[in-house]
């Protein structure tokens, strides 16, 4: 029972750290977009793009 409680506390601590890091990344990204000087339309477009995956946009780029 003590092991289970210890694992739960570790999991909760890890979850908190992940949430904090995610919030920091989102705030930094938003701050960069606001200070970039890009139009509001371009900022919205960039905010909505998926930034993950191998070869992202590779099929859309010129060779």
Secondary structure, 3 states (H helix, E strand, C coil): CHHHHHHHHHHHHHHHHHHHHHHHHHHHHHHHHHHCCCCHHHHHHHHHCCCCCCCCCHHHCCC
